[in-house]
Amino acid sequence: MARLVRQSRQTLCWTILITAVLSIAASDSAMAQRPGGARGGPTRGKQPKEPPRQRDSRGEGGTLSPGTQTGYILRYKVADEEDKKEDADLLGVLKIKPYGAKTTVMTLQVRRSDDLRITLGEHQFETDELDKVFRKRLDVSADWDFLDPDSKRDDKFKKKVLRTLTFKTTEIEGEVEEVLDGGRAIVSAVPTNDLQWPDYIPDDKQTNDPKKDKVRKKKLKLMVVDDVSKFFTEDSEDADLSDFKQGDKVQALVVYAGSKPGYILKMHPPGAKEATPKPDDNPGERGGARPPQPSGPRPSGRGAPQG
């Protein structure tokens, strides 16, 4: 009888012990599934995955969308022999920076292509002269596309290619300060119609101070571009830059470049109009169609400002 009692007590003890162990294990498992880990504490080991980054906007067919970048030329590097060995169509690399202190520089490949267009006014530049016309600080607008729009790689690895670049123009009025050798001049001027300069950035702090928003007169270094720049007298006759003297009042259409040399597209006294071609002018001369010719800024002469 005593033996049966002892066996019954041992069975009861084991049953209670096993039940307690199973209860504790079930409780820990349930708490581990809560946000933050077991017992409400921090998770250990592998962290949850970050949400996927938003991919580039894609157009029809899933291709990446091209874009437009405005700003100024920060730098142009001509492709060297090593670059051309790897990519025979690569002409160089162009960097364009939007105006402003905290803006991102855009890097564009310049490649040999029938679609590449570099224009100033109505003139289109040849690809073999781009290293001469892509000068620092010039005001531009560039259309670009991806070299491989179907690439599955991350956006930062996708190379962007220049398709068209337009030199943006600014109308100015002022007076000639100096005419220099090599087709260059210094003109003290402001934009017409009370417009601001292309690199003007409004103050974030609204102080309502009219002095801060007043258009500043600047001394612009300007250079002639062969086959592009045009000059007129007060009587609307064709002229040369050398026909202008210090103190002459002028109106001009220029490509702004800040403190660096910009381009003159047109210049004439106030009120003068562009000369019109005479009926007996020969085709290929003023006003007539002519085949494309190499063009670009004239070489600097003695005393010309350095860019």
C-alpha positions as CSV (number, residue, x, y, z in Angstrom):
1,M,0.0,0.0,0.0
2,A,2.8,2.4,0.9
3,R,4.5,1.6,-2.3
4,L,1.5,2.6,-4.4
5,V,1.3,5.9,-2.5
6,R,4.9,6.7,-3.3
7,Q,4.5,5.9,-7.1
8,S,1.3,8.0,-7.2
9,R,3.2,11.0,-5.7
10,Q,6.1,10.7,-8.1
11,T,3.7,10.6,-11.1
12,L,2.0,13.7,-9.9
13,C,5.3,15.6,-9.4
14,W,6.5,14.7,-12.9
15,T,3.1,15.8,-14.4
16,I,3.3,19.2,-12.6
17,L,7.0,19.7,-13.7
18,I,6.3,18.9,-17.4
19,T,3.2,21.2,-17.5
20,A,5.2,24.1,-16.0
21,V,8.0,23.7,-18.6
22,L,5.5,23.6,-21.5
23,S,3.7,26.6,-20.2
24,I,7.0,28.7,-19.9
25,A,8.0,27.7,-23.5
26,A,4.7,28.7,-24.9
27,S,4.8,32.0,-23.1
28,D,8.3,32.9,-24.5
29,S,7.3,31.9,-28.0
30,A,4.2,34.2,-27.9
31,M,6.2,37.2,-26.6
32,A,9.0,36.7,-29.2
33,Q,6.4,37.4,-31.9
34,R,5.6,40.8,-30.6
35,P,7.0,43.9,-32.3
36,G,10.4,44.7,-30.7
37,G,11.3,41.1,-30.0
38,A,11.0,38.7,-27.0
39,R,9.6,40.2,-23.8
40,G,9.2,43.6,-25.5
41,G,13.0,44.1,-25.8
42,P,15.0,45.0,-29.0
43,T,15.4,42.4,-31.7
44,R,18.6,40.6,-32.2
45,G,20.4,39.3,-35.2
46,K,19.0,40.1,-38.7
47,Q,17.2,43.4,-39.0
48,P,14.1,43.8,-41.1
49,K,14.7,44.9,-44.7
50,E,14.3,48.5,-45.7
51,P,11.5,49.3,-48.1
52,P,12.7,49.3,-51.7
53,R,13.8,52.6,-53.1
54,Q,11.6,54.3,-55.7
55,R,12.9,53.5,-59.2
56,D,13.2,56.0,-62.0
57,S,10.1,57.1,-63.8
58,R,9.8,55.2,-67.0
59,G,7.9,56.0,-70.1
60,E,6.2,53.8,-72.6
61,G,7.9,50.4,-73.1
62,G,9.6,50.7,-69.6
63,T,12.4,52.9,-70.9
64,L,13.9,55.6,-68.7
65,S,12.7,59.2,-69.3
66,P,15.1,61.8,-70.6
67,G,15.5,65.2,-69.0
68,T,16.6,68.8,-69.4
69,Q,19.3,70.6,-67.3
70,T,19.8,74.3,-67.2
71,G,22.7,76.1,-65.5
72,Y,26.3,76.9,-66.5
73,I,29.2,74.9,-67.9
74,L,31.4,73.9,-65.0
75,R,33.9,71.9,-67.0
76,Y,34.5,70.1,-70.3
77,K,37.1,67.4,-70.5
78,V,38.1,66.1,-74.0
79,A,38.4,62.3,-74.3
80,D,42.0,61.2,-74.4
81,E,43.5,58.3,-76.3
82,E,42.8,55.9,-73.5
83,D,39.2,56.9,-73.4
84,K,38.9,56.5,-77.1
85,K,40.4,53.0,-77.0
86,E,37.6,52.0,-74.7
87,D,34.9,54.0,-76.5
88,A,35.6,55.2,-80.0
89,D,32.5,57.4,-80.1
90,L,33.3,59.3,-76.9
91,L,34.2,63.0,-77.6
92,G,34.4,64.2,-74.0
93,V,32.6,64.7,-70.7
94,L,30.6,67.8,-69.9
95,K,29.7,68.9,-66.4
96,I,26.7,71.3,-65.9
97,K,25.9,72.9,-62.6
98,P,22.5,74.6,-61.8
99,Y,22.8,78.0,-60.3
100,G,22.7,78.1,-56.5
101,A,25.0,77.1,-53.7
102,K,23.6,73.6,-52.9
103,T,23.0,72.2,-56.3
104,T,24.0,68.9,-57.9
105,V,26.4,68.8,-60.8
106,M,25.2,66.8,-63.8
107,T,27.8,64.8,-65.7
108,L,27.0,64.1,-69.4
109,Q,28.9,62.1,-72.0
110,V,29.4,63.9,-75.3
111,R,29.4,61.3,-78.0
112,R,29.7,61.3,-81.8
113,S,26.2,61.1,-83.1
114,D,24.0,62.4,-85.9
115,D,21.5,63.5,-83.2
116,L,24.0,65.7,-81.3
117,R,23.1,69.5,-81.7
118,I,25.1,72.3,-80.2
119,T,23.5,75.7,-81.1
120,L,24.0,79.4,-80.5
121,G,21.2,81.4,-82.0
122,E,20.7,79.9,-85.5
123,H,24.2,78.6,-85.7
124,Q,25.2,75.0,-85.1
125,F,28.7,74.1,-84.1
126,E,30.8,71.3,-85.4
127,T,31.9,68.5,-83.1
128,D,35.6,69.1,-83.7
129,E,35.3,72.6,-82.1
130,L,33.4,71.8,-79.0
131,D,36.6,72.0,-76.8
132,K,36.8,75.7,-77.9
133,V,33.1,76.7,-77.4
134,F,32.4,74.8,-74.2
135,R,33.9,77.5,-72.0
136,K,33.5,77.7,-68.2
137,R,30.5,79.6,-66.8
138,L,28.6,79.9,-70.1
139,D,24.8,79.9,-69.5
140,V,23.3,76.8,-71.2
141,S,20.3,74.5,-71.4
142,A,21.0,70.8,-72.2
143,D,18.7,67.9,-73.2
144,W,20.0,64.5,-72.2
145,D,19.1,60.8,-72.3
146,F,20.5,57.6,-70.9
147,L,23.3,55.7,-72.7
148,D,21.5,52.4,-71.9
149,P,17.9,53.2,-70.9
150,D,17.1,49.4,-70.6
151,S,19.9,48.9,-68.1
152,K,18.8,47.1,-64.9
153,R,21.5,48.7,-62.8
154,D,21.0,51.3,-60.1
155,D,20.4,54.9,-61.3
156,K,23.8,56.2,-60.1
157,F,25.5,53.8,-62.5
158,K,23.5,54.8,-65.6
159,K,25.5,57.0,-67.9
160,K,23.8,60.1,-69.2
161,V,24.4,61.3,-72.8
162,L,24.1,64.9,-74.1
163,R,21.6,65.1,-77.0
164,T,21.2,68.9,-77.6
165,L,22.8,71.9,-76.0
166,T,21.6,75.5,-76.5
167,F,23.6,78.6,-75.3
168,K,21.0,80.8,-73.6
169,T,21.1,84.5,-74.5
170,T,20.5,87.6,-72.4
171,E,19.6,91.0,-73.7
172,I,21.7,93.8,-72.2
173,E,22.1,97.6,-72.4
174,G,25.0,99.7,-71.3
175,E,28.1,101.3,-72.6
176,V,31.4,100.1,-74.0
177,E,34.3,100.3,-71.5
178,E,37.1,99.0,-73.7
179,V,37.6,97.3,-77.0
180,L,40.5,94.8,-76.9
181,D,42.6,92.9,-79.5
182,G,41.5,89.5,-80.5
183,G,37.8,90.3,-80.9
184,R,37.0,91.0,-77.3
185,A,35.4,93.9,-75.4
186,I,34.3,94.9,-71.9
187,V,30.8,96.3,-71.6
188,S,29.3,97.7,-68.5
189,A,25.6,96.8,-68.6
190,V,22.4,95.5,-67.1
191,P,19.7,93.2,-68.5
192,T,17.0,95.0,-70.4
193,N,13.4,95.3,-69.1
194,D,14.6,95.2,-65.4
195,L,15.3,91.5,-65.6
196,Q,17.8,89.8,-63.3
197,W,21.1,88.1,-64.3
198,P,20.9,84.4,-65.0
199,D,22.9,83.6,-61.8
200,Y,20.7,85.7,-59.5
201,I,19.4,83.7,-56.6
202,P,16.6,85.3,-54.5
203,D,17.2,85.6,-50.8
204,D,15.3,83.0,-48.8
205,K,14.8,85.6,-46.0
206,Q,12.0,87.9,-47.0
207,T,13.4,91.3,-45.9
208,N,11.4,93.4,-48.4
209,D,14.6,95.3,-49.0
210,P,14.4,96.7,-52.6
211,K,18.2,97.3,-52.6
212,K,18.8,93.5,-52.5
213,D,16.6,92.9,-55.5
214,K,17.9,95.9,-57.5
215,V,19.6,94.7,-60.7
216,R,23.3,95.2,-60.5
217,K,25.3,96.7,-63.3
218,K,28.2,94.4,-64.3
219,K,31.3,94.6,-66.3
220,L,31.0,91.8,-68.9
221,K,33.9,90.4,-70.7
222,L,32.6,89.5,-74.1
223,M,34.2,87.8,-77.1
224,V,33.3,87.5,-80.8
225,V,32.3,84.2,-82.3
226,D,33.2,83.8,-85.9
227,D,30.3,83.4,-88.4
228,V,27.9,84.1,-85.5
229,S,28.5,87.6,-84.0
230,K,26.9,90.6,-85.8
231,F,27.4,94.3,-85.4
232,F,25.4,97.3,-86.7
233,T,25.9,101.0,-86.8
234,E,23.2,103.6,-85.8
235,D,22.1,103.6,-89.5
236,S,21.7,99.8,-89.4
237,E,24.8,99.3,-91.6
238,D,27.0,96.3,-91.1
239,A,29.9,97.0,-88.7
240,D,32.8,95.4,-86.8
241,L,33.5,95.3,-83.1
242,S,36.5,97.7,-83.8
243,D,33.9,100.3,-84.9
244,F,32.8,100.8,-81.3
245,K,34.6,103.1,-79.0
246,Q,34.9,103.6,-75.3
247,G,31.8,105.3,-73.9
248,D,29.5,104.2,-76.8
249,K,26.0,103.4,-75.7
250,V,25.0,99.9,-76.9
251,Q,22.4,97.2,-76.8
252,A,23.5,93.6,-77.2
253,L,22.4,90.0,-77.1
254,V,25.0,87.9,-75.2
255,V,25.6,84.6,-73.7
256,Y,26.2,85.4,-70.0
257,A,29.2,83.8,-68.2
258,G,29.5,85.7,-65.0
259,S,33.1,86.9,-64.5
260,K,34.3,84.7,-67.3
261,P,34.3,85.8,-71.0
262,G,30.9,85.4,-72.6
263,Y,29.8,85.5,-76.2
264,I,28.4,88.4,-78.3
265,L,25.6,87.4,-80.6
266,K,24.6,90.9,-81.7
267,M,25.6,94.5,-80.7
268,H,24.4,97.9,-81.9
269,P,23.6,101.4,-80.7
270,P,20.3,101.9,-78.9
271,G,17.4,102.0,-81.4
272,A,19.3,100.6,-84.4
273,K,17.9,97.6,-86.2
274,E,19.6,94.7,-87.8
275,A,20.7,95.4,-91.3
276,T,18.6,93.8,-94.0
277,P,20.3,92.2,-97.1
278,K,20.2,94.2,-100.3
279,P,18.5,92.7,-103.4
280,D,21.8,92.5,-105.2
281,D,23.5,90.6,-102.4
282,N,25.1,87.3,-103.6
283,P,23.7,84.1,-102.2
284,G,26.0,82.8,-99.5
285,E,26.7,86.3,-98.2
286,R,24.7,88.4,-95.7
287,G,21.2,87.0,-95.3
288,G,21.7,84.2,-97.9
289,A,22.0,80.5,-97.2
290,R,25.5,79.2,-97.0
291,P,27.0,75.8,-96.3
292,P,28.1,75.1,-92.7
293,Q,31.5,76.5,-91.9
294,P,33.8,75.9,-89.0
295,S,33.3,78.5,-86.4
296,G,34.2,79.4,-82.8
297,P,35.5,82.1,-80.6
298,R,38.4,84.1,-82.0
299,P,41.8,83.4,-80.5
300,S,42.8,85.8,-77.8
301,G,45.0,88.6,-78.9
302,R,47.5,90.7,-76.9
303,G,45.9,92.5,-74.1
304,A,42.7,90.4,-74.2
305,P,41.2,89.2,-70.9
306,Q,42.1,85.7,-70.0
307,G,39.3,83.2,-69.5
